[in-house]
Amino acid sequence: MNRRNAIQKAAMLSGGTFSAPTLLAMQNWESKISPKGFTINFTASQSQIIAEVAEMILPQTNTLGAKAAGVPAFIEMMLKDCYYEPEHLSFKEGLEALEKTNFSSQNEQKRTETLKKVEADNKELMKAYQVQQSKMGDNDDKELMKVQAKGLPFWRLMKELTLLGYFTSEEGIKASFDCVPIPRKLEVIKLKPNQKVFAYQNL
C-alpha cells in the first residue's frame, strides 16, 4: 500500500473526510511546500502532552500504539512544516489549556476525564468554527474574526494528525492491514472474525 492509499484509509477511519486545513497541509506535505511566516515551537512539557494524548487516542494493545509508530514526532513536523498560523494558534492554545490542568501529572483515569471534557468542548468550538467560515468577510463582527484567526480547534487537529500519522506509518499499516502481493487470481473470500482486511500491493 502506498502513502496516498494509506491517507485515504486514514480519512475513512476519521469519519470519511479531513478538514480543509488538514487537506491543505497534506497537499503541502506531498508537494514539499513549507508555509512562510509564523513558526510554531513546543516546550518539552508540550511535546510530552502531545505524545501522551496521541497514545490515548491510539493506545498500544496487541498492536503498536501511536508512540511506537512515531506519531508524536509526525504531529510536530506537520504542524511546523505544513500548517498555517491559524492552526498554530489554536493548537498552542489547546496545549496550554492542558498544561493548566497538569495533564502530564494526572493518572490515567483523570486524563480520560480531562480529554472527555476537551472533546465535549470541541463540539461547540467546531460549531462556532463552521459558522465563522461564512462570516470571514463580515468585518463588523470583530469578535468572531478574532476567534476565527485561531483556526481549526485543537482536539480536531489532534485527532486528525494522530490518525494520519499512524496510518501513513509502516507500523500503523502493518498493524491494521495484511499487506500481500497482488495474486494471479482475485477471489471473493469471507473474512474470519477479527481478521484484517487485505491491502494488496504491486511488486
C-alpha positions in Angstrom: 0.0 0.0 0.0 1.4 3.4 -1.0 1.2 6.6 1.1 -1.7 8.0 -0.9 -3.8 4.9 -0.3 -2.9 5.0 3.3 -4.1 8.6 3.6 -7.4 7.6 2.0 -7.8 4.8 4.6 -6.9 7.2 7.4 -9.6 9.6 6.1 -12.2 6.8 6.2 -11.3 5.9 9.8 -11.6 9.6 10.9 -15.2 9.7 9.7 -14.8 10.0 5.9 -13.1 13.3 5.4 -10.4 15.5 6.8 -10.9 19.2 7.5 -9.9 21.8 4.9 -6.8 22.9 6.8 -5.5 19.3 7.1 -6.2 18.7 3.4 -4.2 21.8 2.6 -1.4 20.7 4.9 -1.4 17.2 3.3 -1.0 19.0 -0.1 1.9 21.0 1.2 3.4 17.8 2.6 3.1 16.0 -0.7 4.4 19.0 -2.6 7.2 19.6 -0.1 5.9 23.2 0.4 6.6 24.9 3.8 4.3 27.8 4.5 6.2 31.0 5.3 5.5 33.3 8.3 4.7 32.3 11.9 6.7 29.4 13.3 5.3 27.1 16.0 7.6 25.7 18.7 6.9 23.3 21.5 8.3 23.2 25.0 9.4 19.8 26.5 6.2 19.8 28.5 4.0 20.4 25.4 5.8 17.7 23.5 5.1 15.3 26.3 1.4 16.2 26.3 1.3 15.6 22.5 2.8 12.2 22.9 0.5 11.2 25.8 -2.7 12.4 24.1 -1.7 10.6 20.8 -1.2 7.4 22.8 -4.6 7.7 24.5 -6.2 8.2 21.1 -4.4 5.1 19.7 -3.0 3.1 22.6 -0.8 0.1 22.4 -2.7 -3.2 22.7 -1.8 -6.3 20.7 -0.6 -3.8 18.1 1.8 -0.9 18.4 0.4 2.4 19.7 0.9 6.0 18.5 4.2 6.5 20.3 5.8 3.3 18.9 4.7 4.3 15.4 6.4 7.7 15.7 3.2 9.7 15.7 4.2 12.4 18.2 7.2 13.4 16.0 5.0 13.3 12.9 2.4 15.7 14.5 5.1 18.2 15.4 6.6 18.0 12.0 3.3 18.5 10.2 2.3 21.5 12.3 5.7 23.2 11.9 6.2 22.5 8.2 2.7 22.2 6.6 0.1 24.2 8.5 -0.5 27.9 8.6 -0.7 30.4 11.5 -4.4 30.0 12.4 -3.9 26.3 13.2 -0.6 27.1 15.0 -2.5 29.4 17.3 -5.4 27.1 18.0 -3.2 24.1 18.7 -0.9 26.0 21.1 -4.0 27.3 22.9 -5.2 23.7 23.3 -1.8 22.6 24.6 -1.6 25.5 27.1 -5.1 24.7 28.4 -4.0 21.1 29.0 -0.8 22.3 30.8 -3.0 24.3 33.2 -4.8 21.1 34.2 -1.4 19.5 35.0 -2.3 16.8 32.4 1.2 15.2 32.5 0.9 14.6 36.2 -2.6 13.1 36.1 -3.3 9.4 36.4 -4.9 7.5 33.5 -8.5 7.9 34.8 -8.1 11.7 35.4 -6.5 12.1 31.9 -9.5 10.3 30.4 -11.9 12.6 32.2 -9.9 15.7 31.1 -9.9 14.6 27.4 -13.6 13.8 27.5 -14.2 17.4 28.6 -11.9 18.6 25.8 -13.9 16.6 23.3 -17.2 17.9 24.7 -16.0 21.5 24.4 -14.7 20.7 20.9 -18.2 20.1 19.6 -19.2 23.7 20.5 -15.9 25.0 19.1 -16.4 23.2 15.8 -19.9 24.6 15.5 -18.6 28.1 16.1 -15.7 27.5 13.7 -18.1 26.3 10.9 -20.3 29.4 11.4 -17.4 31.7 11.4 -16.3 30.3 8.0 -19.3 32.1 6.5 -18.5 35.3 8.3 -14.9 35.9 7.3 -16.0 38.8 5.1 -18.0 40.4 7.9 -15.6 43.0 9.3 -18.3 44.3 11.6 -18.1 41.2 13.7 -14.6 41.7 15.2 -15.0 39.1 18.0 -15.9 36.4 15.5 -13.0 37.4 13.3 -10.6 37.3 16.3 -11.7 33.7 17.2 -11.6 32.6 13.6 -7.9 33.6 13.4 -7.1 30.7 15.8 -8.1 28.2 13.2 -9.4 24.6 13.5 -9.9 23.6 17.2 -7.1 21.8 18.9 -8.9 18.5 19.5 -10.0 18.1 15.9 -6.4 18.8 14.8 -5.0 16.4 17.3 -7.3 13.5 16.2 -6.7 14.1 12.5 -3.0 14.2 12.8 -2.8 11.2 15.1 -4.8 9.1 12.6 -2.9 10.5 9.7 0.5 9.9 11.3 -0.4 6.4 12.4 -2.0 5.1 9.2 0.7 6.5 7.0 3.5 4.9 9.0 4.8 1.4 8.3 3.9 0.3 11.8 0.3 1.5 11.5 -0.3 0.0 8.1 1.1 -3.4 9.2 -1.0 -3.3 12.4 -4.2 -2.7 10.5 -3.9 -4.5 7.2 -2.5 -7.7 5.9 -0.2 -6.5 3.1 0.2 -9.1 0.4 1.4 -9.1 -3.2 -1.3 -9.0 -5.9 -2.1 -12.6 -6.6 -2.7 -14.1 -10.1 -6.3 -14.7 -9.3 -8.6 -12.5 -7.2 -11.3 -14.3 -5.3 -14.1 -13.1 -3.0 -13.4 -14.5 0.4 -15.2 -14.3 3.7 -13.2 -12.7 6.5 -12.9 -14.6 9.7 -13.7 -12.8 13.0 -11.1 -10.1 13.8 -9.3 -10.9 10.6 -7.6 -7.8 9.0 -8.6 -6.6 5.6 -6.1 -7.1 2.8 -4.1 -4.2 1.3 -2.7 -5.6 -2.0 0.4 -4.0 -3.4 2.3 -4.1 -6.7 5.7 -5.6 -6.6 
